[in-house]
């Protein structure tokens, strides 16, 4: 046919396309898909990170809000209580200089217990007649505050709440006021000024800007300090003039906060993001921060704001997700390459399939037998694992019983001490009752009641053994714990005729970090150990001393008994080791473990005469 000799013109267009161009287009398409994938993964990672950071920020805001609410609740009722004080009303009704001086002293004593707060009293004209800071150079006494809203509000409606910058002290604070009524009408107003320096310092340590605004969006307090009296939203010129005229914030310019809003849409719930327009609170300009706010229930219009820096966290989350995506792509590519290679090898193996089929059939029987043996081994292993779990459960139960026995022995050891003291005080009460000395009988019965409370506290330790319990560790007056221990050991000191040399007189009681009941327990153990050692001593004596050594307070209890044998010293703190016939060998072990919970130590000292044990505790003055 003639058409057979003509050149072909029916080839598909893609066959005429150069191969290098096709490869180039595929490479460009692949790079584009890779970039799109990385951008999508990065956006997804940023969204997830934002949600997590938002949850963290809201939790932190709840904690800060709880601290602020607790502080306000602590002081809110004080003006109302003082306004009902008849003695205070009597001073305002007849304001003699002596009575006003006495009122200032009383307010000063009350203010020293309240901490960062100032109490003062205004007469019916708004003139300050008494104040807790009457001795200070910036005393409020003698100043006219009738222009303050907290005075006018209290005189009109009995109560007033106002936040402002102090006219005399130039320190900002929240003013809580209450009208004082007399028989002839209002006598004046009692005012409590609350400072927030301690709360602001705690917020500053968090590293996150935190501040409180009022209903006009003016920053009242918080961190950073240079944001005070700025506004979170623009204020109209007329309103700004009214605020400045009221002198509520002094001459503050009421500028806007250096924050640029960035509302990021992440689905149905946008994430409130802001950008710093200039450096603040240790954060660089342009840093993105997550903004959360919480209303303060007690204060109308007040809101707590928290800004959590997120720029670094978002960048890290995006980079991590993209790196993982690249790793997944690389692993996928390697898996694809491996699949291709496997397919090639499979094709090569197909040629030898016929030759191998006979060998496969011959070895199938062997594999069947091996499979049966493997199943038998698996069953045996499962049975062994079951036995192992049973043995582990039995070991755990045995360990629990051992610990419970040790705890029960410790509790019995601790209860013996107050029970012995109860018996002594009960005998004394009977003797005093026979003599008709009712006051001493009552005192002994009160002491017995306290000792039974201590026994109840000791038995609670046994009930708490099966559950996790956190010791109530805080600030403890050392002398109170020592006096309680001496009270328990007092009857036995008298019976044995032991002379007690107490070297604590003439100095204030140190405050230490401990749990009061457990610390007293330690001192009781050490005193009774000393009394046991002095049983056969001719002129028995115990010396109790306390000294400050840097950041620690050291308590030493020393007796003039036979001392501690050097061969026994290394085993003193071993459970159930004792040198006494009636001892259980747990007193020193329990004492050392109790002190370890406080961060303290218990040591036996090398002294020329007798035995000396020293307790070291952290002093709270250096930790606050």
C-alpha positions in Angstrom: 0.0 0.0 0.0 1.3 3.5 -0.9 0.7 4.7 2.6 3.2 2.3 4.0 6.1 4.3 2.5 5.0 7.7 3.9 6.5 9.2 7.1 4.3 8.8 10.2 2.6 11.9 11.4 0.2 10.3 13.9 2.7 10.1 16.9 1.3 11.5 20.2 2.4 15.1 21.1 3.9 14.0 24.4 6.2 11.6 22.6 7.7 14.6 20.7 8.3 16.5 24.0 12.0 16.6 24.9 12.9 14.2 27.8 15.0 16.8 29.6 12.1 19.3 29.6 9.7 16.7 31.1 12.2 15.9 33.9 12.6 19.6 34.6 8.9 20.1 34.9 8.6 17.1 37.2 11.4 18.5 39.4 9.7 22.0 39.6 6.3 20.3 40.4 8.0 18.2 43.1 9.7 21.2 44.7 6.4 23.1 44.6 4.5 20.3 46.3 7.3 20.0 48.9 7.1 23.7 49.7 3.3 23.6 49.9 3.5 20.6 52.2 6.1 22.3 54.5 4.0 25.4 54.7 0.9 23.4 55.5 2.7 21.4 58.2 4.2 24.6 59.6 0.7 26.3 59.8 -0.8 23.2 61.4 2.1 23.1 64.0 1.7 26.8 64.8 -2.1 26.3 65.3 -1.5 23.3 67.7 1.3 25.2 69.6 -1.0 28.3 69.9 -3.7 26.2 71.4 -1.3 24.6 73.9 0.2 28.0 74.8 -3.3 29.5 75.2 -4.2 26.8 77.7 -1.0 27.4 79.6 -1.6 31.1 79.7 -5.1 30.7 80.9 -3.9 28.4 83.7 -1.3 31.0 84.7 -3.9 33.8 84.6 -6.2 31.7 86.9 -3.3 31.4 89.4 -2.6 35.1 89.3 -6.3 35.9 89.6 -6.6 33.6 92.6 -3.6 35.3 94.3 -5.1 38.8 93.7 -8.6 37.7 94.9 -7.1 36.2 98.0 -5.3 39.4 98.8 -8.5 41.5 98.4 -10.6 39.0 100.4 -8.1 39.2 103.2 -8.5 43.0 103.6 -12.1 43.6 102.5 -13.8 43.1 105.8 -11.4 45.2 108.0 -12.9 48.7 107.5 -16.4 47.3 108.2 -15.2 45.7 111.5 -13.4 48.9 112.6 -16.4 51.1 111.7 -18.4 49.1 114.3 -15.8 49.6 117.0 -17.5 51.7 119.8 -14.1 52.8 121.2 -13.1 54.3 117.8 -16.5 56.1 117.5 -16.0 57.4 121.0 -12.7 59.0 120.1 -14.2 60.7 117.0 -17.1 61.9 119.2 -14.7 63.5 121.7 -11.4 63.9 119.8 -8.9 64.9 122.5 -5.2 64.9 121.6 -4.5 62.0 124.0 -7.4 59.9 122.6 -6.2 60.5 119.0 -2.7 59.6 119.9 -3.9 56.4 121.5 -6.0 55.7 118.3 -2.9 56.1 116.1 -1.0 53.7 118.3 -3.8 51.2 118.0 -3.9 51.5 114.2 -0.1 51.2 114.1 -0.3 47.9 116.0 -3.0 46.6 113.7 -1.2 47.8 110.6 2.0 45.9 111.5 0.0 42.7 111.5 -1.7 43.4 108.1 1.6 43.8 106.2 1.6 46.1 103.1 -1.4 48.2 104.2 -2.1 51.5 105.9 -5.1 52.3 108.2 -6.3 55.8 108.9 -9.3 57.6 110.1 -10.9 60.8 108.7 -13.4 63.0 110.6 -16.6 64.2 109.2 -14.9 67.0 107.3 -12.4 64.7 105.6 -9.5 65.6 107.8 -7.1 62.8 108.9 -7.0 62.6 112.7 -5.2 59.2 113.2 -3.2 56.8 111.0 -1.1 53.7 111.4 1.9 55.6 109.7 1.7 58.5 112.1 5.4 58.2 113.0 6.6 58.1 109.4 7.8 61.2 107.5 5.0 60.8 105.0 2.3 60.4 107.7 -1.3 60.9 106.5 -2.2 62.7 109.8 -3.2 66.3 109.2 -4.1 66.0 105.6 -7.4 66.9 104.0 -8.9 64.0 101.8 -12.5 65.3 101.4 -11.9 65.5 97.6 -11.2 61.7 97.4 -14.1 59.6 96.1 -13.6 57.0 98.8 -14.5 59.7 101.4 -17.5 61.1 99.6 -18.8 57.6 98.6 -18.5 56.4 102.2 -20.2 59.4 103.6 -23.1 59.1 101.1 -23.5 55.3 100.9 -21.5 53.9 103.9 -18.9 52.1 101.7 -16.3 53.3 99.2 -13.8 51.6 96.9 -11.3 53.6 95.0 -7.9 53.0 93.3 -5.6 56.0 93.1 -2.0 57.4 93.4 -1.3 58.6 96.9 -1.1 62.4 97.3 1.4 62.2 100.2 3.2 58.9 99.7 3.0 58.9 95.8 2.4 55.2 96.1 -0.6 53.7 94.3 -3.1 51.6 96.2 -6.6 50.4 96.6 -8.6 52.4 99.2 -11.4 50.6 101.0 -13.5 52.9 103.2 -16.4 52.6 105.6 -18.5 55.3 107.3 -18.5 55.5 111.1 -21.9 56.4 112.5 -22.7 57.9 115.8 -25.8 58.8 117.7 -26.1 62.2 116.1 -25.1 61.2 112.6 -21.8 60.3 110.7 -18.7 60.8 112.7 -16.1 60.1 110.0 -14.6 57.4 107.8 -12.1 54.6 108.4 -9.9 53.9 105.4 -7.6 50.9 104.5 -5.0 51.5 101.8 -3.7 48.2 100.2 -0.4 48.1 98.4 0.4 45.5 95.7 4.2 45.6 95.6 4.5 42.0 96.8 2.1 40.8 94.1 3.8 42.8 91.4 7.2 41.3 92.4 5.8 37.8 92.1 4.4 38.6 88.7 7.7 40.0 87.6 9.5 36.8 88.6 7.2 34.9 86.2 8.7 36.8 83.2 5.3 37.4 81.7 3.7 40.8 81.6 0.6 40.8 83.9 -1.5 43.8 84.8 -5.0 44.8 86.0 -7.2 47.4 84.3 -10.3 49.2 85.4 -13.6 49.8 83.5 -11.9 52.6 81.6 -9.1 50.2 80.5 -6.5 52.1 82.6 -3.6 49.9 83.9 -3.8 50.1 87.7 -1.1 47.8 88.8 1.1 44.9 87.5 4.3 44.2 85.6 6.1 45.9 83.9 6.0 48.9 86.2 6.4 51.5 83.4 3.0 50.4 82.0 1.2 51.7 85.1 -1.5 54.3 84.2 -1.4 53.6 80.5 -4.6 52.6 78.7 -5.3 49.4 76.9 -7.8 51.1 74.6 -8.0 54.7 73.4 -9.6 57.2 75.8 -11.7 60.1 74.6 -10.1 63.6 75.2 -13.0 64.6 77.5 -12.7 61.5 79.6 -8.9 61.9 79.8 -9.3 65.5 81.1 -11.8 64.3 83.7 -9.4 61.6 84.9 -6.4 64.0 85.1 -8.6 66.5 87.0 -9.5 63.9 89.6 -5.8 63.4 90.4 -6.5 59.7 90.6 -3.3 58.9 88.7 -1.4 62.1 89.3 0.1 63.6 86.1 0.2 60.3 84.2 -0.1 61.0 80.4 -2.6 58.0 79.9 -0.7 56.8 76.8 -1.6 53.7 74.9 0.1 50.4 75.8 2.9 49.5 73.3 0.8 46.6 71.8 -0.3 46.1 68.2 -3.3 43.7 67.9 -2.9 40.6 65.7 -6.1 38.6 65.5 -5.1 35.2 64.2 -8.0 33.2 62.7 -7.7 29.6 63.7 -11.1 28.2 62.8 -14.2 29.1 64.9 -12.2 30.5 67.9 -9.7 33.3 67.0 -6.5 33.4 69.0 -5.8 36.8 70.6 -2.3 37.7 69.6 -0.5 41.0 70.1 2.8 42.4 69.0 5.0 44.6 71.1 5.7 47.9 69.4 8.7 48.6 71.6 10.8 46.6 74.0 9.3 45.9 77.4 9.6 43.5 80.4 12.8 42.0 78.9 11.1 41.3 75.6 12.3 42.6 72.3 10.4 44.9 70.0 8.1 42.9 67.6 7.8 40.0 70.0 4.4 38.2 69.6 2.5 37.7 72.9 -0.6 35.7 73.6 -3.2 37.8 75.4 -5.7 36.3 77.9 -7.8 38.2 80.4 -10.0 37.3 83.3 -12.6 39.4 85.2 -12.2 40.0 88.9 -15.5 39.1 90.6 -15.2 41.3 93.7 -14.1 44.5 91.8 -16.6 45.8 89.3 -14.9 46.5 86.0 -11.5 45.2 87.0 -9.8 42.6 84.6 -6.6 40.7 84.9 -4.5 40.6 81.7 -1.6 38.2 81.0 0.7 38.3 78.0 2.6 35.1 77.3 5.5 35.4 74.7 5.0 32.9 71.9 7.4 33.9 69.1 10.1 31.5 70.0 7.8 28.7 70.9 5.8 29.1 67.6 9.0 29.2 65.5 10.3 26.1 67.3 7.1 24.2 66.8 7.0 25.1 63.1 10.6 24.2 62.6 10.2 20.9 64.5 7.1 19.9 62.5 8.8 20.7 59.2 11.9 18.8 60.2 9.6 15.8 61.1 7.8 16.1 57.8 11.1 16.1 55.9 12.2 13.1 57.8 8.9 11.3 57.0 9.3 12.2 53.3 12.9 10.9 53.4 11.8 7.7 55.0 9.0 7.3 52.5 11.4 7.8 49.6 13.7 5.2 51.1 10.8 2.9 51.5 9.8 3.5 47.9 13.4 2.8 46.7 13.5 -0.3 48.8 10.2 -1.5 47.3 11.5 -0.9 43.8 14.6 -2.8 44.5 12.6 -5.6 46.1 10.4 -5.8 43.0 13.5 -6.1 40.8 14.8 -8.9 43.0 11.4 -10.6 42.9 11.5 -10.6 39.1 14.9 -12.2 39.2 13.8 -14.8 41.6 10.8 -15.8 39.5 13.2 -17.4 37.0 14.5 -19.8 39.7 11.0 -20.5 41.1 10.5 -23.8 39.4 13.9 -25.1 40.7 13.2 -24.1 44.2 9.6 -25.4 44.5 10.8 -28.9 45.1 13.2 -27.8 47.8 10.4 -25.7 49.3 8.0 -28.7 49.4 10.8 -30.8 51.0 11.4 -28.3 53.7 7.8 -27.4 54.4 7.5 -30.4 56.7 10.6 -29.2 58.6 9.1 -25.8 59.0 5.8 -27.2 60.2 7.7 -29.1 62.9 9.7 -26.0 63.8 6.5 -24.0 64.0 5.0 -26.5 66.4 8.1 -26.4 68.6 8.0 -22.6 68.5 4.4 -22.6 69.6 5.2 -24.8 72.5 8.1 -22.5 73.5 5.7 -19.5 73.3 3.2 -21.2 75.5 6.0 -22.1 78.0 7.2 -18.5 78.0 3.7 -17.2 78.6 3.4 -19.5 81.6 6.8 -18.4 82.9 5.7 -14.7 82.5 2.5 -15.5 84.4 4.5 -17.0 87.2 6.8 -14.0 87.2 3.9 -11.6 87.6 2.6 -13.6 90.5 6.0 -13.6 92.2 6.2 -9.8 91.6 2.8 -9.3 93.2 3.8 -11.4 96.2 7.1 -9.4 96.5 5.2 -6.1 96.5 2.7 -7.4 99.1 5.6 -8.6 101.3 7.3 -5.2 100.9 4.1 -3.5 101.9 3.7 -5.7 105.0 7.3 -5.0 106.0 6.9 -1.3 105.7 3.6 -1.4 107.5 5.3 -3.3 110.4 8.1 -0.7 110.5 5.6 2.2 110.6 3.5 0.5 113.2 6.5 -0.1 115.4 7.4 3.6 115.0 3.9 4.7 115.9 4.0 2.5 119.1 7.4 4.0 119.9 6.1 7.6 119.6 2.8 7.0 121.5 4.7 5.5 124.5 6.1 9.0 125.3 2.9 11.1 125.6 1.1 8.2 127.3 3.8 8.2 130.0 3.4 11.9 130.4 -0.4 11.6 130.5 0.0 9.0 133.4 2.2 11.4 135.3 0.0 14.4 134.9 -3.1 12.3 135.8 -1.4 11.1 139.0 -0.5 14.7 139.8 -4.1 15.8 139.1 -5.4 13.2 141.6 -3.0 14.5 144.3 -3.9 18.1 143.6 -7.6 17.1 143.8 -7.1 15.5 147.2 -5.4 18.7 148.4 -8.3 20.8 147.0 -6.1 22.7 144.5 -8.7 22.9 141.7 -6.6 25.4 139.6 -3.7 23.0 139.4 -6.1 20.1 138.6 -7.5 22.1 135.7 -4.0 22.9 134.4 -3.0 19.2 134.5 -6.2 18.2 132.8 -5.6 20.8 130.0 -2.1 19.4 129.6 -3.5 15.9 129.3 -6.0 17.1 126.7 -3.1 18.5 124.6 -1.2 15.2 124.9 -4.2 13.2 123.7 -4.4 15.5 120.7 -0.8 14.8 120.0 -1.5 11.0 120.2 -4.3 11.6 117.7 -1.9 13.3 115.4 0.6 10.4 115.7 -2.1 7.8 114.9 -3.1 9.8 111.8 0.4 9.2 110.4 -0.4 5.4 110.5 -3.8 5.9 108.7 -2.0 8.0 106.0 0.5 5.3 105.3 -1.5 3.8 102.4 -2.0 7.1 100.6 0.3 9.8 99.4 0.6 12.6 101.9 2.5 15.9 101.7 3.9 17.2 105.0 2.6 20.6 106.1 6.0 22.3 105.9 6.2 26.0 106.6 7.5 28.6 109.1 7.7 27.2 112.7 8.7 28.9 115.9 11.6 26.8 117.1 11.0 27.6 120.8 7.4 26.5 120.6 8.5 23.0 119.3 11.2 22.8 122.0 8.8 23.9 124.8 6.3 21.2 123.6 9.0 18.6 123.8 10.2 19.7 127.2 6.5 19.6 128.4 6.3 15.9 127.3 9.7 15.1 128.9 9.1 17.2 132.0 7.6 14.6 134.3 10.4 12.1 133.6 13.0 14.9 134.2 11.6 15.4 137.6 11.4 11.7 138.5 15.0 11.1 137.6 16.2 14.3 139.2 17.9 15.4 136.0 19.1 19.0 136.0 18.1 20.8 132.7 20.4 23.7 131.6 18.4 25.7 129.0 20.7 28.1 127.2 17.9 29.8 125.2 17.1 32.6 127.6 17.5 36.2 126.6 17.1 35.9 122.8 14.2 35.9 120.3 12.9 32.5 119.0 14.3 31.7 115.6 11.9 30.7 112.8 12.8 27.6 110.9 11.4 25.6 107.9 9.7 22.5 109.3 6.4 20.8 110.3 5.5 21.8 113.9 4.3 18.4 115.1 7.0 16.4 113.5 9.8 18.7 114.7 8.4 18.4 118.2 8.5 14.6 117.7 12.2 14.7 116.9 13.0 16.7 120.0 11.0 14.4 122.2 12.9 11.4 120.8 16.3 13.0 121.5 15.3 14.1 125.1 14.0 10.6 126.0 17.2 9.0 124.5 19.2 11.3 126.8 17.1 10.4 129.8 17.6 6.7 129.1 21.3 7.2 129.0 21.3 9.1 132.3 19.4 6.3 134.2 22.5 5.2 136.1 24.4 8.6 136.3 25.2 10.0 139.7 24.5 13.7 138.9 22.5 13.6 135.7 22.2 16.7 133.6 21.0 17.8 130.1 22.1 20.9 128.3 19.9 22.4 125.6 21.4 25.1 123.3 20.4 26.9 120.1 22.7 28.9 117.8 22.6 30.5 114.4 25.2 29.4 111.9 24.8 31.3 108.6 21.6 30.2 106.9 21.0 27.4 109.4 19.8 27.1 113.0 21.5 24.4 115.1 19.9 22.8 118.2 22.2 20.7 120.4 21.0 18.3 123.1 23.9 17.1 125.3 23.9 14.8 128.4 26.6 13.9 130.8 26.0 10.2 130.6 28.3 7.4 129.6 28.3 8.6 125.9 28.2 6.6 122.7 30.5 3.7 122.1 32.6 4.4 118.9 31.8 0.8 117.7 28.1 1.6 118.0 28.1 5.1 116.4 28.2 3.9 112.8 25.0 1.8 113.4 23.0 4.3 115.4 20.8 5.2 112.4 20.2 1.6 111.3 16.5 0.5 111.7 15.8 -1.8 114.7 19.3 -1.4 116.1 19.3 -0.4 119.8 21.5 -0.7 122.9 18.6 -0.7 125.3 16.7 -3.8 126.4 13.3 -2.1 126.0 14.1 -0.1 122.9 12.9 -0.8 119.4 15.7 0.9 117.5 13.5 3.3 115.5 13.7 6.7 117.3 16.9 8.0 115.7 15.9 6.6 112.3 12.5 8.2 112.4 14.0 11.5 113.6 16.5 11.6 110.8 13.9 10.8 108.1 11.6 13.5 109.5 14.3 16.1 109.4 15.3 15.1 105.8 11.7 16.1 104.7 12.5 19.6 106.0 15.9 19.8 104.4 17.5 19.3 107.8 20.0 16.9 109.3 20.7 15.0 112.5 24.2 14.2 113.6 25.9 12.7 116.7 28.8 14.8 117.8 32.1 13.8 119.3 32.3 15.5 122.7 34.6 14.9 125.7 31.8 13.9 128.1 28.5 12.2 127.5 26.6 12.2 124.2 25.5 15.2 122.0 23.1 15.2 119.1 22.7 18.2 116.9 19.8 19.1 114.7 20.4 21.5 111.8 17.4 23.3 110.2 17.0 26.0 107.5 16.4 29.5 108.9 13.3 31.1 107.3 14.7 34.7 107.4 17.2 33.9 104.7 14.6 32.1 102.5 11.9 34.8 102.4 
